[in-house]
Amino acid sequence: YFNTTPVGRIMTRLSTDLGFIDYLLPVVFVNYVYYSFQIGSSLITIGIGLWYALVGLIPILVCFFILNRVFARTNMEVQRLEAVSRAPAISHLSSTIQGIENIRAYRHQDRFQQVCQECIDFDSEAKYALRYGTAWYGIRMEGLVFLGIVVVFGGVVVARFFEVIDAGSAGIALSSTSGLTLLLAAWSTRLAEFDTRINSVERFAEFDDNEEEVVKVVDGPAVSSKWPQTGRIEYE
C-alpha cells in the first residue's frame, strides 16, 4: 500500500482532512442547526404580522434552494480537486527533504525549485476556483435577498395604504424580513461548507475500505541450511 500510494495523499488525509473532521465540521454543523431555527422563527414572525407576504417569498425561496443545490454540487467537486491537487506539493516537499544531500551534490536545486513552483501553481488553480465559485454564489444570493426585501416592503406599503395592518405589525414584518435574508445567506453558506467539508470524511473513510495486506509466510526454513550461522569474515 505504501509503495503505491503517494506520501502526500496520506499526509493530507492525516493532517488537513483529520483537522476538518475533528474541529471544523462540528462547528459548521452546530451553526447550520442554529441558523435553521432562526430562519424558522423569522418565518413564523412574518406569517403572524404579514402572512400574505409569504406567498410572494415562496418563488424566491424556491430559487434560493435550487441555487444552493447547484452551488453545493459544484463546490463539492471542486473541493475534491483541491484536495487531490494538494498531495503532489506535499509529496514533492517530502521527497526533497529526504534527498536534499543528493540534490545539492548534483546541483539540481533549480530543477527541484521549478517542480515545486509547478505543484504550487497546480494547487492554486483549484483554490482560486473555490473562491470564484463562492463569489459567484454570493452575488446571486445578494440578488435574491434584495428581491425578498422588495417583495415584503411592497406588501407592507400596499397593506398600509389600504389600512389592512397596523404600523406595529408592519414594523415587525420589515424587521423580520431584513433579518431573514441575512439568516438565509448565512444558512446557505454553512450548508455549502458542510457539504464541502464532508468530503474529508469520505476521503478518510477510504482507509477502512482498504483490504489488509496478507502477511507472506514462507513454508519451511526461511533461509538455506548452507547459510552461515555466525557473522564473521575470513580472509584467505
C-alpha positions as CSV (number, residue, x, y, z in Angstrom):
1,Y,0.0,0.0,0.0
2,F,2.7,2.5,0.9
3,N,4.6,1.7,-2.2
4,T,1.7,2.5,-4.5
5,T,0.1,5.4,-2.5
6,P,1.8,8.9,-2.7
7,V,3.1,10.1,0.7
8,G,1.4,13.5,0.1
9,R,-2.0,11.9,-0.1
10,I,-1.5,10.1,3.2
11,M,-0.2,13.2,4.9
12,T,-3.1,15.3,3.6
13,R,-5.7,12.9,5.0
14,L,-4.0,12.5,8.3
15,S,-3.4,16.3,8.8
16,T,-5.8,18.6,6.9
17,D,-8.8,16.2,6.5
18,L,-8.5,14.9,10.1
19,G,-8.4,18.5,11.3
20,F,-11.6,19.3,9.4
21,I,-13.3,16.3,10.9
22,D,-12.2,16.9,14.5
23,Y,-12.7,20.7,14.6
24,L,-14.3,22.5,11.7
25,L,-17.1,20.0,10.8
26,P,-18.7,20.0,14.3
27,V,-18.6,23.8,14.4
28,V,-20.2,24.1,10.9
29,F,-22.9,21.7,11.8
30,V,-23.8,23.5,15.0
31,N,-24.0,26.8,13.1
32,Y,-26.2,25.2,10.5
33,V,-28.7,23.9,13.1
34,Y,-28.7,27.4,14.8
35,Y,-29.5,29.3,11.7
36,S,-32.2,26.8,10.7
37,F,-34.0,27.5,14.0
38,Q,-33.5,31.2,13.5
39,I,-35.0,31.1,9.9
40,G,-38.0,29.1,11.2
41,S,-38.7,31.7,13.9
42,S,-38.4,34.5,11.4
43,L,-40.9,32.9,9.0
44,I,-43.4,32.4,11.9
45,T,-43.0,36.1,12.9
46,I,-43.6,37.3,9.3
47,G,-46.6,35.0,9.0
48,I,-48.1,36.5,12.1
49,G,-47.5,40.1,11.1
50,L,-48.0,39.9,7.3
51,W,-49.0,36.3,6.3
52,Y,-49.7,37.0,2.6
53,A,-46.2,38.3,2.1
54,L,-45.1,34.7,2.5
55,V,-46.8,33.9,-0.8
56,G,-44.5,36.3,-2.6
57,L,-41.5,34.9,-0.8
58,I,-42.2,31.3,-2.0
59,P,-40.8,31.7,-5.5
60,I,-37.7,33.4,-4.1
61,L,-37.2,30.6,-1.6
62,V,-37.6,28.0,-4.4
63,C,-34.9,29.8,-6.5
64,F,-32.8,30.0,-3.4
65,F,-32.9,26.3,-2.8
66,I,-32.2,25.5,-6.4
67,L,-29.2,27.8,-6.5
68,N,-28.0,26.3,-3.3
69,R,-28.1,22.8,-4.6
70,V,-26.4,23.7,-7.9
71,F,-23.6,25.5,-6.0
72,A,-23.2,22.7,-3.4
73,R,-22.7,20.0,-6.0
74,T,-20.2,22.1,-8.0
75,N,-18.4,23.3,-4.9
76,M,-18.1,19.7,-3.6
77,E,-16.4,18.5,-6.9
78,V,-14.0,21.5,-6.9
79,Q,-13.2,20.7,-3.3
80,R,-12.3,17.1,-4.3
81,L,-10.0,18.5,-7.0
82,E,-8.4,20.9,-4.5
83,A,-7.7,18.0,-2.1
84,V,-6.1,15.9,-4.9
85,S,-4.0,18.8,-6.2
86,R,-2.6,19.4,-2.7
87,A,-1.0,16.0,-2.5
88,P,1.7,16.4,-5.2
89,A,3.1,19.5,-3.5
90,I,3.4,17.7,-0.2
91,S,4.9,14.6,-1.8
92,H,7.5,16.7,-3.6
93,L,8.4,18.5,-0.4
94,S,8.8,15.3,1.5
95,S,11.0,13.7,-1.2
96,T,13.1,16.8,-1.5
97,I,13.8,16.9,2.2
98,Q,14.7,13.2,2.2
99,G,17.1,13.6,-0.7
100,I,18.5,17.1,0.0
101,E,22.1,15.9,0.1
102,N,21.9,14.3,-3.3
103,I,20.1,17.3,-4.8
104,R,22.9,19.6,-3.6
105,A,25.6,17.2,-4.6
106,Y,24.4,17.0,-8.2
107,R,23.4,20.7,-8.2
108,H,19.8,20.2,-9.2
109,Q,18.4,22.9,-6.9
110,D,16.9,24.9,-9.7
111,R,15.1,21.9,-11.2
112,F,13.5,21.0,-7.9
113,Q,12.5,24.6,-7.3
114,Q,10.8,24.7,-10.7
115,V,8.9,21.5,-10.0
116,C,7.9,22.8,-6.6
117,Q,6.5,26.0,-8.1
118,E,4.6,24.0,-10.7
119,C,3.0,21.9,-8.0
120,I,2.0,25.0,-6.0
121,D,0.6,26.6,-9.2
122,F,-1.4,23.5,-9.8
123,D,-2.8,23.5,-6.3
124,S,-3.6,27.3,-6.6
125,E,-5.8,26.8,-9.6
126,A,-8.2,24.7,-7.5
127,K,-8.1,27.1,-4.6
128,Y,-8.9,30.1,-6.8
129,A,-11.7,28.1,-8.4
130,L,-13.2,27.6,-4.9
131,R,-13.0,31.4,-4.3
132,Y,-14.5,32.3,-7.6
133,G,-17.4,29.8,-7.1
134,T,-18.1,31.3,-3.7
135,A,-18.1,34.9,-5.2
136,W,-20.5,33.7,-7.9
137,Y,-22.8,32.2,-5.3
138,G,-22.6,35.3,-3.1
139,I,-23.6,37.7,-5.9
140,R,-26.7,35.7,-6.8
141,M,-27.6,35.3,-3.1
142,E,-27.5,39.1,-2.7
143,G,-29.8,39.4,-5.7
144,L,-32.3,37.1,-4.1
145,V,-32.0,38.9,-0.8
146,F,-32.8,42.2,-2.5
147,L,-35.8,40.7,-4.2
148,G,-37.1,39.4,-0.9
149,I,-36.8,42.8,0.7
150,V,-38.6,44.4,-2.2
151,V,-41.5,41.9,-2.1
152,V,-42.1,42.3,1.7
153,F,-41.6,46.1,1.6
154,G,-44.1,46.3,-1.3
155,G,-46.6,44.2,0.6
156,V,-46.2,46.3,3.7
157,V,-46.8,49.5,1.6
158,V,-49.9,48.1,-0.1
159,A,-51.2,46.8,3.2
160,R,-50.7,50.2,5.0
161,F,-52.3,52.0,2.0
162,F,-55.5,50.0,2.4
163,E,-55.1,50.0,6.2
164,V,-55.1,46.2,6.4
165,I,-52.5,46.0,9.1
166,D,-51.3,48.4,11.8
167,A,-47.9,50.1,12.0
168,G,-46.7,47.7,14.7
169,S,-47.3,44.6,12.5
170,A,-45.7,46.3,9.5
171,G,-42.6,47.2,11.5
172,I,-42.3,43.6,12.8
173,A,-42.7,42.2,9.3
174,L,-40.0,44.5,7.9
175,S,-37.5,43.9,10.7
176,S,-38.0,40.1,10.4
177,T,-37.6,40.2,6.7
178,S,-34.3,42.0,6.8
179,G,-33.1,39.5,9.4
180,L,-34.4,36.6,7.4
181,T,-32.5,37.5,4.3
182,L,-29.2,37.7,6.3
183,L,-30.0,34.4,8.0
184,L,-30.7,32.7,4.7
185,A,-27.4,33.9,3.3
186,A,-25.5,32.6,6.4
187,W,-27.5,29.4,6.5
188,S,-26.8,28.7,2.8
189,T,-23.1,29.4,3.4
190,R,-22.9,26.9,6.3
191,L,-24.9,24.3,4.3
192,A,-22.5,24.6,1.4
193,E,-19.5,24.5,3.7
194,F,-20.9,21.4,5.4
195,D,-21.4,19.6,2.1
196,T,-17.9,20.5,1.1
197,R,-16.1,19.5,4.3
198,I,-18.0,16.2,4.5
199,N,-15.6,15.2,1.7
200,S,-12.9,14.9,4.3
201,V,-14.9,12.2,6.0
202,E,-15.3,10.4,2.6
203,R,-11.6,10.5,1.9
204,F,-10.6,9.5,5.4
205,A,-13.1,6.6,5.3
206,E,-11.2,5.1,2.3
207,F,-8.6,3.9,4.8
208,D,-11.2,1.5,6.2
209,D,-12.1,0.2,2.7
210,N,-8.5,-0.9,2.0
211,E,-8.1,-4.6,2.3
212,E,-5.5,-5.7,4.8
213,E,-2.4,-7.0,3.1
214,V,-1.7,-10.7,3.5
215,V,1.4,-11.4,5.5
216,K,3.7,-13.6,3.4
217,V,4.6,-16.7,5.3
218,V,7.4,-19.0,3.9
219,D,6.8,-22.7,4.4
220,G,9.8,-24.4,5.9
221,P,13.1,-22.7,6.9
222,A,13.4,-19.1,5.9
223,V,17.0,-19.4,4.7
224,S,19.0,-22.2,3.2
225,S,20.8,-24.6,5.5
226,K,24.1,-23.5,4.0
227,W,23.6,-20.0,5.3
228,P,26.4,-19.0,7.8
229,Q,25.3,-19.4,11.4
230,T,27.7,-16.8,12.7
231,G,28.7,-13.4,11.4
232,R,32.4,-13.4,10.7
233,I,34.7,-12.6,7.8
234,E,37.6,-14.9,6.8
235,Y,40.5,-13.6,4.7
236,E,42.3,-16.2,2.7
